[in-house]
Amino acid sequence: MSSIDAEALYRAVLEQIRAAYCAAITTPAGAEGSIVLAGIYSGGAWLAERLARDLKMASFGVVNVALHRDDYAKRGLHAQASPTSLPFDVDDSRIVLVDDVLGTGRTVRAALNELYDYGRPASVELAVLADRGGRELPIAARFTGGTIDVPADATLVLARSEGDDPTFTFHTEARAD
């Protein structure tokens, strides 16, 4: 597999969101026409944090999908998972849900269930760095950094450097079932 430039994928997603929502980005959260960001823990939360900073948005939310996963009984709760934190009212919000990798769609389904536990958004659109295909559910991203070919027995993992200006990298790992 060739090297995956996660930073180039990030810039593509950033520009797509900026182009689609240029007026809504500068509108205060909660005002009519505004958008809010919610990142799926953990890679999606890292991305939402950086997108919020680069788009000069005041805040972003973090969605923990652990309790809505269809494999919860097998996997349980991640020891370091933070709870869902949404610094905005979900009801009638226009939410951009952010994740690092879109595969089967099961994580996005769990995130939608978690969001709806907090209210009924006006809309939810999906932004992902990488679409690896293999959908099991009818879920697609509006904003995508790129389509990445990853072997079925591998997982695409996002990493983030430390510091004030973190950068993203991707690597693959053998899939643990």
C-alpha positions, 0 to 999 in steps of 0.5 A: 500500500502506498503512503496515505497523506492524511494532511492532504485529506484533511485539507480537502475536507476543510475546503469542502466544508468551507465552500459549502458553509461559508456563511454558516461558519461565521454565524454564531452557534444556535442562530438560524442558519448556523452549523455545529461540528460533532466529532465521533470519539476519538479520531473524529473528535480530533478532526472536529477540534482542528476543523473548529479551530481552522474554521474559527468556530467557537466550539465543537461537540464530541459523540461517544458511540460506545453504548449504541454500538451493535457489538457493545456486548462483545467489546464493552466500554473503552476504558479511556472513552470520554462521555458525549459532550455537546456544547449546543442544543441538538434540537433543530441544529445543522450538525456536521458529524465528523469521523476519521474513516468511513467503512461499514457505516455501523459507527455512524449509525451508532453516532446518529442514535447517540445524537438523537438521544439529545434531541432532533437535529434539523440535519446531519451531514457526514464528513470523513477523512477517508472512505474505505468502502465496504458499506453494510448500511446505506450511509455516505459522506457529503465531505470526503478527503478521499477514497482509500483502498485498504485490505479487508484484513486491515484497519486504517488508524488515524494518529495525531502528533502532540503539541499546539499545532497537531498533524495527522497521519494514517497507518494500517494495522491487522484487524482484530476480530 
